[in-house]
Amino acid sequence: MKIIRISESHVLANDRWLYHVLEHLDTFTLLECRGRREICLRDITHTLILDHLDEAESPTEILNQVMSASCEIKTLVVVASEPETDISGIGFDLHIAMRQDLDCLESIGAVCVNDLGMAVNLVKDSLVKAA
């Protein structure tokens, strides 16, 4: 399973870059994690997107649930608000920090992007390589 982390910060909910990126994907399952301890993994596609995982009641339990699921997930995309937020116990193949400013910490291993077109291409390329 390929695991991609997308961090969006300092953007308004109605202007999230993630939504623009998703417009370019063929099929995916988007699950809201905010305030949840667990999620429903019934009828999901090969690309699973966990939105607001950092705001879940228990991000670790949700990740454990996904990792132990019997369904075939080829790509897991974890979306969090801040690139510095620790999501323990998981290694990411790619971490994209979508920011309108480039004040980004290279030490966290994120690819910092302030251009929507570049963000779209990075995610699309990553998903193609995972297929």
Residue pairs with C-beta under 8 A, 6 or more apart in sequence:
1 73
1 74
1 75
1 76
2 74
2 75
2 76
2 93
2 94
2 126
2 129
2 130
3 75
3 76
3 77
3 78
3 90
3 91
3 92
3 93
4 75
4 76
4 77
4 78
4 92
4 93
4 94
4 95
4 96
4 123
4 126
5 77
5 78
5 79
5 80
5 87
5 92
5 94
5 95
5 96
5 110
6 18
6 21
6 77
6 78
6 79
6 80
6 95
6 96
6 98
6 123
7 79
7 80
7 81
7 82
7 83
7 85
7 95
7 96
7 97
7 98
7 99
7 110
8 16
8 17
8 18
8 79
8 80
8 81
8 98
8 99
9 81
9 82
9 83
9 97
9 98
9 99
10 99
10 100
10 101
11 17
11 98
11 100
17 98
17 116
17 119
18 51
18 79
18 98
20 116
20 119
20 120
21 116
21 119
21 120
21 123
22 28
22 30
22 49
24 120
24 123
24 124
25 47
25 123
25 124
25 127
27 45
27 46
27 47
28 45
28 47
28 48
28 49
28 77
29 43
29 44
29 45
29 47
29 48
29 49
30 49
30 51
31 39
31 40
31 44
31 48
31 49
31 50
31 51
32 51
32 52
33 39
33 50
33 51
33 52
33 53
33 55
33 56
33 59
33 62
34 51
34 52
34 55
34 56
35 55
35 56
35 57
36 56
36 57
36 58
36 62
37 56
37 57
37 58
37 61
37 62
38 58
38 61
38 62
38 65
39 50
39 62
39 65
39 66
41 48
41 65
41 66
41 69
41 71
44 71
44 73
46 72
46 73
46 74
46 75
46 131
47 73
47 74
47 75
47 77
47 127
48 66
48 73
48 75
48 76
48 77
49 77
49 79
50 62
50 66
50 76
50 77
50 78
50 79
51 79
52 79
52 80
52 81
53 59
53 62
53 63
53 78
53 79
53 80
53 87
54 80
54 81
54 82
54 85
54 87
55 81
56 62
59 87
60 88
60 89
63 78
63 87
63 89
63 90
66 73
66 76
74 130
74 131
75 126
75 127
75 130
77 123
78 87
78 90
78 92
80 87
83 95
83 97
83 99
83 104
83 105
83 108
83 110
83 112
84 105
84 108
92 109
93 126
94 111
94 122
94 126
95 108
95 109
95 110
95 111
96 110
96 111
96 113
96 119
96 122
96 123
97 104
97 108
97 110
97 111
97 112
97 113
98 113
98 114
98 119
99 112
99 113
99 114
100 114
101 114
102 112
102 114
104 110
104 112
106 112
111 122
113 119
113 122
